[in-house]
Amino acid sequence: MSATGGARVAGWRTLLLAAAIAGATAAPAWPTPARAEAQAAAKEEWRKEFEEVCARTQDAMALPSDELRSLVARCDKLKPVVEQLDESQRKVFSKRLRDCRAVYQFVLDSREAG
Amino acid sequence: MKRTTFAAVAAVLVAAPGLVQSQAPAARKGRPLPQEFGRVVLDNESTRAGVPPVVFEHWLHRAKFTCRLCHVDLAFAMSANGTKVKAADNAAGQYCGACHDGRRSMGGRAVFESCRAGAARPLSATCLRCHSSGRDAKPQVEFATITKGLPRGRFGNGVDWEKAEEMGMVKLVDQLPGVSIPRQSLAIQKDFALSPKVQGMPEIIFSHVKHTAWNGCELCHPDVFPAVKRGTVRYTMTEIFAGKYCGVCHLSVAFPMQDCQRCHVKAVQ
């Protein structure tokens, strides 16, 4: 084997090793069924929480203050989750969440203002 | 004397929108035609992307949907170009794409699909149904057809939408499956009177019933009406004609404020 040929084989070996390490350490580029299921469940979870939290705006005036405070706290907890969504969803659900939180806070503030 | 005061204030109010509009560089002169009232031209991205801006007709949508559905559930902002809609958003099923997904139907007609990012050029006839600014595009549904037979209004679209709904002539959809949160019907809040500052002006009766039916709570509170205690804010017609408070809707989409007696309804004592 010539010197050039030996260098070429060594180069290939390095490349293969790097690829193997990268493959072993990196997250899979495509979701496994279990991973996809977990992602879908997480997705469902925030949406379910959003729908539960923001379903009470219609009767906010009739809710006890403690419940309103709890809803505001749940909105605040959900906010960072919504901010992690893709751009389109983030724009829509950030506004929706902000609006519903604002109604609850508005009712609380109205009560405190007397 | 009281009548004279009322007439003078009414004259000022009728003239005021023209004065306000004339200060805005993009505003057209004079009153819009009935079919143009509520028209919004959206150009966050269009011109930059080399396509005509979108012309959105409020009359076409308000004849079918509550304000709440689009401005709360679909998260459309209350000011033109405030939403920053992109083609990618529509393609992802948000904003216009929530309804205009090519799968839904309305009144037996398929709802055409809204944009897809990277749409082929030249734009298709479907694209040009919305991206129609500066083009002599004829809508598939004519204003005259939609408004035919509806109770007349004096200003705006020339339609009394409120009466049209009361009479069952328009049936507004308030929930979009898969998008809206199923809600219980709203507990009806009491109407209340607001005393005008001008002597001789009839009192304003604010109808919570009418407003909540179309808007829910979050469309107005706290963004449009942030006061948490009644009587702490002095609403002025100057501010309202400048687009604050009632003016957010009642300048350009809901019946315009030239129609004084729609709000100032209580007889002068």
Interface residues (C-beta under 8 A of the other chain):
Chain A: F50 E51 C54 A55 T57 Q58 D59 A60 M61 A62 D86 E87 S88 Q89 K91 V92 F93 K95 R96 D99 C100 A102 V103 Q105 F106 D109 S110 E112 A113 G114
Chain B: V72 D73 L74 A75 A77 T83 K84 K86 A88 D89 A92 G93 Q94 Y95 I181 P182 R183 Q184 S185 L186 A187 Q189 G216 C217 E218 H221 P222 D223 P226 V228 K229 T232
